[in-house]
Structure formats: structure tokens, C-alpha cells
């Protein structure tokens, strides 16, 4: 059927991944991670979000991946090491 949207199931490591258009969705514990297909936590501008659920399986919050790059310089040399510290930052909260 030409023009129909498709969901393709595959795997990433040990977890199942679904490809939905330009997004890939994976289970992360009890949460869902959503990434653009050509992006991951190592991309120059990562585009990922995590839908987190509470103990009852209800959506609780939506977070986005926001890396912080730092550069460590070695004193008295011209050497430097780049380090990426990643983390999930709050984005949206379920209304009470």
C-alpha cells in the first residue's frame, strides 16, 4: 500500500526498538526513549526525549537529553581532552 505509514520493529542491544518515520522508540526500564533516527547521545546536537511513567504505569513527565561538553586542559601543555556529560533535563510535567 503506497503512502502508508509503517512501524518497523528491530533491536538495539538487548532492547526492542521501533522505527516510526524519522523516530526510533526504545524501552528504557519502565520508560520510553524517543530519538530522531540519525541522532543519539553522541551526536553534535542530540535530539532525544524520555517519557517517564510512575509505579502505576501512568505518564509522569517528559524529559529531554541535554549534554554538557567540557574541555579539560593539561597545564603547561597544548593538550586538551573533551568530555561530554549527558543528562536528562525536565521538560514537561503531567498536570495535577
C-alpha positions as CSV (number, residue, x, y, z in Angstrom):
1,X,0.0,0.0,0.0
2,X,1.8,3.0,-1.3
3,X,2.0,6.1,1.1
4,X,1.0,4.2,4.3
5,X,3.0,4.9,7.4
6,X,5.0,1.9,8.7
7,X,6.3,0.8,12.0
8,X,9.4,-1.4,11.8
9,X,10.5,-3.5,14.8
10,X,14.2,-4.3,15.3
11,X,16.6,-4.3,18.2
12,X,19.2,-2.1,19.8
13,X,21.5,-4.1,22.1
14,X,19.1,-6.1,24.3
15,X,16.0,-3.9,24.0
16,X,13.4,-3.8,21.3
17,X,13.3,-0.7,19.1
18,X,10.5,0.6,16.9
19,X,11.2,2.8,13.9
20,X,8.3,5.2,13.3
21,X,9.1,7.5,10.4
22,X,12.0,9.7,11.5
23,X,11.9,8.5,15.1
24,X,13.2,5.4,16.9
25,X,11.5,4.3,20.2
26,X,13.1,2.0,22.7
27,X,12.2,0.7,26.2
28,X,14.4,2.0,28.9
29,X,13.5,0.3,32.1
30,X,9.8,1.2,32.6
31,X,10.2,4.4,30.4
32,X,10.2,5.1,26.7
33,X,13.1,6.8,24.9
34,X,12.4,8.6,21.6
35,X,15.3,9.7,19.4
36,X,15.5,11.0,15.9
37,X,16.8,8.3,13.7
38,X,20.1,10.0,12.8
39,X,20.7,11.2,16.4
40,X,21.9,9.7,19.6
41,X,23.6,10.9,22.8
42,X,27.0,11.3,20.9
43,X,25.6,13.4,18.0
44,X,26.8,17.1,17.9
45,X,23.2,18.2,18.6
46,X,21.4,15.2,20.2
47,X,17.6,15.1,19.8
48,X,16.1,12.7,22.3
49,X,13.3,12.6,24.8
50,X,12.2,10.2,27.5
51,X,8.6,9.6,28.6
52,X,8.7,8.6,32.2
53,X,6.0,6.6,33.9
54,X,5.1,6.3,37.6
55,X,4.7,3.0,39.5
56,X,1.1,2.6,38.3
57,X,2.1,2.9,34.6
58,X,0.7,6.4,34.2
59,X,2.8,9.1,32.3
60,X,4.5,11.3,34.8
61,X,6.9,13.6,33.0
62,X,8.7,14.2,29.7
63,X,12.4,14.9,29.8
64,X,14.9,15.8,27.0
65,X,18.6,14.9,26.6
66,X,20.8,17.9,27.2
67,X,24.6,17.2,27.1
68,X,27.2,19.4,28.6
69,X,30.5,19.4,26.9
70,X,33.6,20.4,28.9
71,X,37.3,20.6,27.9
72,X,40.0,19.6,30.3
73,X,43.3,21.2,29.6
74,X,46.6,19.7,30.8
75,X,48.6,22.5,32.4
76,X,51.8,23.7,30.7
77,X,51.0,21.7,27.5
78,X,48.8,22.3,24.5
79,X,46.9,19.1,25.2
80,X,43.2,19.1,25.9
81,X,40.6,16.3,26.4
82,X,37.0,16.8,25.6
83,X,34.3,15.2,27.8
84,X,30.6,15.0,27.3
85,X,28.5,14.9,30.4
86,X,24.9,13.9,29.5
87,X,21.8,14.1,31.4
88,X,18.0,14.2,31.1
89,X,16.6,17.6,31.9
90,X,13.0,18.3,32.9
91,X,10.8,19.4,30.0
92,X,7.1,18.9,30.7
93,X,5.2,17.6,33.8
94,X,1.8,16.0,33.9
95,X,-0.9,18.4,35.2
96,X,-2.3,17.6,38.6
